[in-house]
Amino acid sequence: MEIGDKRSQNGSILRWEIEEVSSKTAFKMAQYLSDYSTYQRLLKCFSEKRLKLLFASYFKQKIYTVITELMIINWEKKNGINTSRRFVVCSRFPWFELLQLAWPDPVIRVEYQRERGGFKNDIKNWLKETLLEHHILPKNAWCNPCETVKHLLWKGNNGLHDNKKCVHKNNACIAVCFREGIDIEKRSDLFWLPNSCIDPGKILVYFDGIVQSPLRKKTLLKLDEMGVAWISLFKGCVPTRDDHFWAPKRKEDLTVLIRDDAILTKTSLTEKWLYKFSIGLLNKVCYWKELFESFSVKIHLDIKEYGMDILIKNLAMDLVGGLCIGKERSSLRNMPSGSLLGCYPSHVFFSWNKDSLLALSKRNNTGAQDYIIISGNINDYSFSLKKSQNMNKSFLKNKPKLTIGLFDNLASKNTGTSIQRIFFSHMEKFYKSFLNWVLEDEQIGLIIKSKKPMVLENFREINELIKVAQATGRCLFYTSEPGIFQSDIASIIDIAVTIGLVLPGTFVDLALCGCKVVHYDATNIRPFEKELYKWGYGKIIFDDIDEMVAASRRYKKDPDSYKDFGDFSQHLDELDPFRDGKAFRRVGGYLYNLLEILDNGEGRDKAIQYANKIYADTWGKDKVVKVL
């Protein structure tokens, strides 16, 4: 499979067409499940909207590769390449008949065959799922062998089952999944806590993955200092205390609601699969339901974008009458149709702006959210900090006239993968253009902030060029601790240059910091960013790297004659209608209002209505939207 830099007819990368087709196909497959008795029994436990979303998300993840191959074949046919292919081969899924029914192409058919090593892969996947389901090994254990060995060797107690040591008994509690950290001056899972008036003793932080050793001790000490309770859901994930590992008593068995072993004697593979899958689903929901009930959890926060686990937590919160809260981590502005299936499932979701709201509620309306609250950019509290304490222009030996910040993104040759990223050659030219400018002009400085260390691993020529540029004293490779905002270097650069599949969150953060910022559009987002192209083409957004560098040179030569270069100041309302550094207060205040009603024993709906009314009265009725 080679998706390379293939494009749709509108000029955008093929990925967005793949996302839309795979999402629509997955939803059709989920709809066909309503004909089965097991599915009808599940509807007695859960809402149809959430069930359909869960199954559609599951199917999309499974069929994405085969849909990618289909789209590649169609692309080749349209371009006169290898026009003889008439079928796509996929693994033999037990629900293969659903895929056939929902298959989106009338000409290219789908067939199955068992792949080489299929049995070994089945065993491997079964082992991973079993260890995860029984809370023996978390997902991220497979990425770190050393930590995994420590985890397996750790011997703790049999589990903490009640809330006597943790949170206020009989009061509504906020459960927070540990993902980003707890340092308020960095990306934090508790960003909303300062000035919220919420008692830290009503918060429960839980760890469901291995916490790396350097972070572990500092984090736990800080939680204890704050008065925030915490537990670990896997033995050895946080092997510093024995009394913080939680395990369920398994008092309740929801599987009795659908159990009918006679189904296993039927001939339909889909019906057998659905029954077994549903038994496993209900067991997982039972686990989270018991955890939430054990600690009186009524509000749950997990910043994870998508995945079966976050969808299952939503189902469990429905059963305990609580609600899940989501937040926009990175810009969702004008995301293409179909690309957000199953993303950010929540009862209440905080978005940055109206464009993100529309992306979720209109172009990608999959029922993942019930209410969307416009809070402004969640990271805005960091913009006024003007950090970079360890780094400023004095570090650049020759004090260049113009300092450019280069913010990259993931790139690949896109071979042997179904996930299309920025094509290798575009990223290579992106780097070369600015590195060569540094080498030829002593008045130019360059600060490189890479999205991840792995981005440049395969760019041998670029790495060599970076070393040469660093030797001039005018090129710095900015490395930072996890959780540091990319906007932290805004105060020491004159122009920020970004690249990404879409307009990245870094672009938004830097523009809101008051930085001049331009974007190299290597993937053609013109069909989704029509307004930006209308007023900002050649000023803010460029689809030709040579033109972008030429414009940067003109600005360096005479800034006064090119004042609108990189200037987003007249359109900042589109990115954040508040821009007051108080998004964390708005979210914290909303959570406080929810707790106030839930503490009184009132239901979820009444709590949401109360919090929505106060928010709308304070910040504007247009800032609270019910997703239909």
N, C-alpha and C positions, 0 to 999 in steps of 0.2 A: 504494500500500500504506500503510495507516494502522493501526498496532498500538496506538497511544495508551496508554491505561491499562486495556486489556482484561484481564479476569480469568478464571481457570478456575473450575470449579464449587466448588472448595474455598476460593475467595477469593484465592488467590495470583495473582501476575501470570502471564499466559499464557506467558511465556518458558519457565518450567520444563516445561510440557507440550510445548512446541515442542522443547526440548532432548531430552526423553525419546523423543518420536516420531521425531525426526530421527536419533537415535543407534540406535534399534532398526532403523529402515529401512536405515541405512547398513551395519549389521552383516549384515542379510539380503542386501544387495547383494554384500557381500564374500564371503559364503558361496557365492553362485552362481558366483563366479569359479573355484571348485574344479573345475568341469566343463571348463575350458579347458586345453589341453595346455601353453600357456606358463606358466600358474600352477603346474602340476605340476612343470615344470622348475625353477621358482623354489624350490619346496620342497626341492630337492636342495641349495640354497645356504643357505636360512634356515629357522628354525623356523616352524611354521604359526601359532603364537600371535602372533609379531611381524609376520608377513606380513598376517594378518587384521586386526590392529590398525592397521597402516599403511594398508591399503586402506579400512577402515571410516572412519578419520579423514579420508582424502582425500574419500570420498564425502559424508561429513557436511558438510564445508566447502562442497562444490559444491551440495548439495540443500537447504541450510538455508533459503534464500530461498523456494523453492517450497513447502517444508513449512510455513513461516510463513504463506504465503498460504492454504494448505489449512486451517490452524488458525483463521485469521481468518474464512474462509467458514463453517466449522462453528460458530464463535462467533456469527456473524451469524444463522445458521439457528436456533440455540438461543434467540436473543433476538428472533426474529421480524423480522429485518432482511434485506432482499434475499435472500429464500429461493429465488429462481429459478436461481441459479448452480449449474451442474452440472459444471464442469471448471476446472482450473488450468492456466495456460500457463507453460511453462518453455523455456529455450534448448534447442537441438538438440544434446544431448551425444552423443558417439559410443557411449556405453554406455547410451543411453536405454532400451533393452529391459530392462536390469537394474532400472532405476527402475520400469518398468511391472510387472515381476514382484514387486517388493518393496513396491509402493505400498500404504500403510496404510489407505486408505479405499475401501470397496466401492461407495460411491455417487458421490462426487466423483472424477472421473477426471483423469488428467494428460495434457495434449497439448503439442505443441511447435510453436514457430514461431521463425523467425530474427528476432532483435530488430533494431531500427533501429541502424545503426552497428555491426552485428555484425562485419562484415569488418574495420573499423578497429580494433575492440576485440581481435579475434583477432590482428591484426598487432602491436598494442601489447603484448599479453600474451606473444606469441611472442618479441618483442624483449627484454622484461624477463627472461624465462626463459633465453634464449640468453646474454645478457650475464652473468646470474648463474651459469649452469652452467659457463661458460668462465672464471669468476672475473675478469671485466672490470669489472663494477659490482656492489657489494653491494646488498642490499635497501634499506637506509636511505639510499642515495645519492639516491633519487628524492625524498626529503623535504627535501633541502638543496641547491638548485641551485648555490650558490657553492662549496661543498665538492666537489660533483660535477665542476665545471669544473676545479678544482685537481687533483682525482683523475685526470681524463682527460689532463691536460697533463703529469702527473708522469712522469718517465722514470727508471726504476731499472734494476737489473740483471735478468738472466734468471731469477733464482730461486736460493734456497738449498735444496739437495737432501738434505744429510746433517745429522747431529747433532753434528759436530765442534765447532761454536762454541756449542752450546746446552746440552745436558744430558749427564749421565754416561753414557758409552757402555756398552751391554750391560746396564744396570740398568733396572729398571722405573721408568717416569716417570709423573707425574700431569699430564695436560693440562687446562687451565682456560680456558674460553671467557670472554673479557672482556665483562662485561655491566654490573655495578653499580659497579665500581671496585675499588681495592685498599687504600683507607684503612680501617684496622681499626676506627676510631672512628665510621665511617659504615657504611652497607650495603656489604658487601665480598664480592668473589668469593673472597677468601682469609681469610675470618673464622675458619676452622678452623686456620690455621697457627700462631698463638702457642701456645707450650707443648706443641706436638704432637710435638716431637723429630724432625720431618721435615726433612731437609736441603733448604733452598731450591733447591739446585742440581739437585734431582730434580723440579722443577716447571717446566712450560712453559706460559706464558700466550700464547694466540693471539688475534689481532684479526681478526674476520670482518665488520667494518662500519667505516664512517668514524668515527674518533674526533675529536670536535670540538677545534678548535685550543687553547682555553684549558686543556683537560684534558690534552692530548697530551704536552707537554713534561714537566710535573710527574709524570705517571704513568710515563713511560719512565725518568726519572731515579730515581724511587723503586724501580722494578723492578731497575734496575742496582745500586742501593745495597743492595737486599735479596739480590742474587745470584740472582735469578729470571730464567730465560731467557724470551725472547719472540720471536714471529714474527708477520708479517702475511700474510694469505691473499689479499689483493687489492693490486695495485700502487697506491700512493698512499694507502692507508688510513691509514698512519702514515708520511708522507713525510719522515721525519727521518733515516733510515738506509737505505742501499742494500742492506746485507747481511742484512737481516732479512725480506725477502720470500721466501716459500716457494712453489714450484710443483712439481707432480709430474713425474716422468719418464715416467709412464704405461707402466711395464714390464708390468703385468698387465692382461688384458682378460677380465673375467668374462662379457662378453656372449656369448662363444663357447659358454657352457653352455646358452644358450637359443636361439641364432641359428638361424632357419629361415625364410628369406625367402619360402618358398612360402606362408606364412601370409598375406602381403600380397595374394595373389591370391584369397583366399577372400572370400566375400560378407558374412560377419558383421562388421559395424562394430565390435562389442564385441571380437571376437577380434583385429582389426587394431589397435584402440586399445590393448588389453592388451599386445600384442607391442611396439609402439612405446614405450609407457609403461615397460615392463619394461627395455627397452634403456637408456632414459634413467636409470632407477632404478639399474641395475647400474653405469653409468658414474659416477654420484654416489657410490655405495658404494665403488667402486674408488678414487676420489679420497681419501676419508677413511681407507680401509684403508691406502693408501700413506703418508699423513701419520702415522698411528698407528705403523706399522711403522718409518718413518724415524727416529722419535724414541723408539722402544721404549715407547710409551704403553700402559699396562695399566689405568690408571684415568682416567676422563674425567668432568669436572664441567661442567655447563652448566645454569644456573638457569632457562632458558627453560621456560615452562609447557607449551607445545604447538606443533605445527607439523611439516611434513614433514621439515624439516632435522634436527630433533632425533631423529626416528624413524629417519632414515637413518644418523645417527651410531651409534645403538644397533645397527643391523644390522652396521655395519662393526666395532664393538667385539666383537660375537659372533664374527666371522671371525678376529680376531687373538687371541681368547681373553682379552679384557679385560672390564672392567665399567664401566657408567655409574652415576654417583651423582647422586641428585636430593635436593632439600630443599624443604620447605614454606615458600614465600615469604610468603604471607598465609594467613589462617585458612581451612581447608577444612572446618571443623566443620559437620557435618550438611548438607553440600551435597546438593541434590536429585538424585534418580536421573537418570542420563543426561547430567548437566551436565559430567562430567569425562572424557568419551571422549577417549582419546589424550593426556590431560594427564599431565605429569611421567613420561614413559616412562623406566624405569631398572631396573637390576638390584638396586640397593639404594636405598631412599628413606627419608629422615629426616623423621618427622612430629612435630608438637608434642605430640599427646595421643591418647587412645584414640578420641575422637569423629572426629578426622581420619582415623585408621587405618580405622575402620569405613566412613567415607564413601568411601574408596578401595577397600577390600577387599570390601565387601558391596554397598552401594547402587550403586557405580559400578565393579564389578569387570570390567575389560576386558582384563586381562592386561598392563597397562602396567608393573606392578612385580612383581619376583620376591620381594623381602623388604622389609618395612617395619620400621624401627627407630624406636622412640619416644625422642626425644632431649630433649624439652622445647622451648620456644620458642627458635628459632635466634637471635633478636634479644636474648635475655635479658642478654647481657653489657653492653648499653647502658643497662639499667634503673638500675643502681647508679651510673651516671656523673652523674646529676642535672645535665644540661647546662643549656642556656639561658644561657650566660655573657653573651651580648650582650643579655639581656632579662630583666627581673624586675619585681616589682610597683612598684618605684620609678619605672618608666617610665610607669606610669599615674598621671597627675597627682593625681587625687583619692583615691587608695588606696581603691578600692571595697571594700565589706564582703564581696561575693561575686563571684568571677571565674569566668566560664564559658568553657570552651573549646569551640568549635564546629568539628566535623570533617565536612566535606561529602563528596559523592561525585558521580559523573557523572550528569547528568540531561538529559532531552530531551523534546520534544513527540512523539517517536517516529513521525514521518511520513516516508515515503520511505525507510525502513530496516527491515531484518528483525531488528535487535538491539534488544530492548526494555530500556530503562534506567528509572531512577526517573522518574516522570512530572513534567513541568515544574512543574505547579501544586503538587505536594507539596513540592518543593524551595523554591519561592517562599514558601509558607506557613511552612516550616521557618525560613527566614531572617527573614521579617517578624516572626514571633512573638518572637524573641529581640532583634532590633534595636529593635523598638518598646518592649520592656521596658527596654532600655538608655536610650532617650530619655526615658522617663517616670520612671525611678528612678535617682537619683544614686548609689545604693549598689551599683549593678550595673556590673561590667566585663565586656567581651567580647573574647576573642582568637579570631580566625578563622584556621583552618588549612585551606586548600583543597587538595583532592587534586591538582588540576592547574590551571594558570592559565586553561585553556579552560573550566572548569566554569561560571564566572559571566559568560562573554562575552555571552551572549544575555539576561541578566537585567538589562535597563536600569533598571527600577524599583528592584531590589535594590542595584545599584551606586550609585544616587543616595542611597539610604537609608544605605548604608555610609559614604559621604562625610559625611553629616550626623552619624552616630554617631561617626565619627573626630574630628570637630570638638569633641566633648565632652571628648576626652582619655581616654575610658574604653573606646575600641574600637580594637583594633590588628589589622591584617591581617598575619599572620605569614608572611613569605616566607623561604625557606631555600635553600641550595645543594642540588643533586641528591645523593641518597644519605642525607640527614638523616632520622632517624627521626621519625615523627609524635609519638612519645611523648616527644620531647625537651622539650616544654613542660609535661610533667606536674607538675613541681615548682612551677609558678607559677599553676596553676588549682585551683579548689575542686571544680568539677564538669566532667566532660567529656560532651559530647552528640554522638552519632554518628548517621549515617543511611547506609543502603546497601541493595543488593539482598538481601543476607543479613547476618548479624552480621559486621561487617568486622574485618580484622586489627588495625586501629587500636583497636577496642573491647578486644580481647584484650590488646594491648600495654599499654594504659592501665590496665586492671584489674590486670594483673600488676605494674604500677608502684606499686600501692596507691592509685590515684586512684579517687574516686567517679565512676562512669560509667553513663550511661543511654542507651538506644537508641530512636530513633523508627522504628518499623516501618511504613514507607510502602508496603511490597510484600506484607505479610501472610506472614510466615515461620512462623506458628503451626503449620502442618502438619509442619514440619521441626524446630521448636524446642519440642516439646510440654512437655518437662521445664522449660525456662526459663520458659515461659508459666505453668506450674503453680505455681512458687514465686516467680517474679519479676515477674509482671504487675502493673503499677501501682507497682513499686519500681525495677525494672531496665529493663523493656521496656514501651513504650507504643505503642498503635496509633492514638492520637488526639493530635495535637499540642497541642490546647488543654488536654487533661488533663495532658500532660507539663509544660507551662509552669505550670499551676496547682500541680502537685506541687512544681515547682522553687521557686515562690513560698512554698509552705508550709514548705519546708526552709529557705529564707532567713530566714523570719520566726522559726522556732523549730527549729533543727537538732536539739536534744536530744529533741524529741518525734517526730522522723522520722528516726531513726538508720539505719534499713534502706534509706533512699532512696539508690540508686546503690551500695549496698554488696554487692560480689561476694565478699567475703573468705571466706565459708563454703563457696564452691564453686570456689576457685581450682585445686583438684586436677583439675577438669574441663578447665581451660585448659592447665595445665602441672603434671605430677606431681612435678617436681623443684624448680623455682623456686629455684635455687641460683646462677644466673649462670654455669653451667659447661657449657652446651649445646655451645659451641664446642670445649671440651676433649673432650667425648664423641665428637663427630664427628672431631676431629683424631686422637684415640687410635684410633678405628676405622680410619681411613685408614692410620695408621702400622702397625697390625697386618696390614692387607691387604698393604702394601708389603713387610713382613718376609717373608711367604710367597712373594709374587710374585718378589721379588729372588732367592730360592733356586731359581727356575725351576719352582716348583710351579704347578699350574693354577688357574684362576679359582674353581672350585667348592671346592677345598680351602682357598683363601684366605678365601672367604666363610664357610665353616664354622668356620675358626679364629677369625676376627674376631667372628663371631656368638657363639661359645662364651665368649670372654673378656668380651664386652659383657654377655651374659646372666648370667654369674657375678658380674660387678661391679655391674650395675644392675638385675638382675631378669629372670627368664625370660619374664615377661609383656611385656617391652619389645622382644622380637624375635619377629616374626611372619612366617611364610612364607605368601605369598598363593597360594591354591590355584586 
